[in-house]
Amino acid sequence: MLRELEPDRLGLYWPIRSEFNAALALAADSGHSKWPLALPFTRRTPKAMDYRVWDGAEPSVLDESGIRASDGAVVVPDVLLVPCVGFTADGYRLGYGGGYFDRWLAQHPGVTSVGVAWSCTQLEAGAYVPQPHDQALTLIVTERGVVPP
């Protein structure tokens, strides 16, 4: 799927809790190295997130949320992989409630956003009503394929 998107710079995330480890999956794919990478860096006050150049090695820096990050130059990826705690069939995601990804996506409307989720975290229709600040993702990928198909 990423090969079809042909990113100029791929924004990843460092997994926490039970999130899918996209960075590890890409490392196992011999074609990933052709894409320059970036990792998010969050600040708590004011709440903000940017992406920073990442070399693909295990990050030694922690951002203000305590998540592994890069200390590289700030960049704007054209394709993002976004972790989903839960998701809806129409492309909305649940995260951990900080709103970092929604704010970033609102500021960068031309970016292709790919949610990465476990299929068992799909919410039933009507179980989640998006709020005005929520940003729908371009598509969502699970271990079973692309949602919507």
BELHU-V94722 format. One record per backbone hydrogen bond with DSSP energy under -0.5 kcal/mol. NH is the residue of the N-H (numbers start at 1). CO is the residue of the C=O. E is the energy in kcal/mol with one decimal. If there is no record, write none. Layout:
nh:NH co:CO e:E
nh:NH co:CO e:E
This chain:
nh:5 co:1 e:-1.3
nh:6 co:2 e:-1.7
nh:10 co:36 e:-2.9
nh:11 co:9 e:-0.6
nh:11 co:79 e:-3.3
nh:12 co:10 e:-0.6
nh:12 co:38 e:-3.0
nh:15 co:13 e:-0.6
nh:19 co:16 e:-2.3
nh:22 co:20 e:-1.4
nh:25 co:21 e:-1.9
nh:26 co:22 e:-2.6
nh:27 co:23 e:-1.9
nh:28 co:24 e:-1.3
nh:29 co:25 e:-0.5
nh:29 co:26 e:-1.0
nh:30 co:28 e:-0.7
nh:32 co:29 e:-1.9
nh:34 co:31 e:-1.0
nh:35 co:32 e:-2.0
nh:36 co:8 e:-0.7
nh:36 co:34 e:-0.5
nh:37 co:54 e:-0.7
nh:38 co:10 e:-1.8
nh:39 co:52 e:-2.3
nh:40 co:12 e:-0.5
nh:41 co:50 e:-2.8
nh:43 co:48 e:-3.0
nh:48 co:43 e:-1.9
nh:50 co:41 e:-2.0
nh:51 co:75 e:-0.7
nh:52 co:39 e:-2.6
nh:53 co:73 e:-2.7
nh:54 co:37 e:-2.2
nh:61 co:69 e:-1.0
nh:63 co:67 e:-2.7
nh:64 co:42 e:-2.0
nh:66 co:63 e:-2.0
nh:69 co:61 e:-2.7
nh:72 co:53 e:-0.7
nh:75 co:51 e:-2.4
nh:77 co:75 e:-0.5
nh:78 co:9 e:-1.3
nh:79 co:9 e:-1.5
nh:80 co:112 e:-2.8
nh:81 co:11 e:-3.0
nh:82 co:80 e:-0.5
nh:82 co:114 e:-2.8
nh:84 co:116 e:-2.0
nh:85 co:94 e:-3.1
nh:86 co:94 e:-1.2
nh:87 co:121 e:-1.5
nh:88 co:92 e:-2.4
nh:91 co:88 e:-1.8
nh:94 co:86 e:-3.0
nh:103 co:99 e:-2.4
nh:104 co:100 e:-2.3
nh:105 co:101 e:-3.0
nh:106 co:102 e:-2.2
nh:107 co:103 e:-1.5
nh:108 co:104 e:-0.8
nh:108 co:105 e:-0.7
nh:111 co:108 e:-1.7
nh:112 co:78 e:-2.5
nh:113 co:111 e:-0.6
nh:114 co:80 e:-2.9
nh:114 co:112 e:-0.5
nh:115 co:113 e:-0.6
nh:115 co:139 e:-2.9
nh:116 co:82 e:-2.8
nh:117 co:115 e:-0.5
nh:117 co:141 e:-2.4
nh:121 co:118 e:-2.2
nh:122 co:119 e:-1.7
nh:123 co:87 e:-3.3
nh:127 co:124 e:-2.3
nh:130 co:128 e:-0.6
nh:134 co:131 e:-1.6
nh:136 co:134 e:-0.5
nh:137 co:91 e:-3.2
nh:138 co:113 e:-1.3
nh:139 co:113 e:-1.6
nh:140 co:147 e:-2.4
nh:141 co:115 e:-3.2
nh:142 co:145 e:-2.9
nh:145 co:142 e:-1.4
nh:147 co:140 e:-3.8
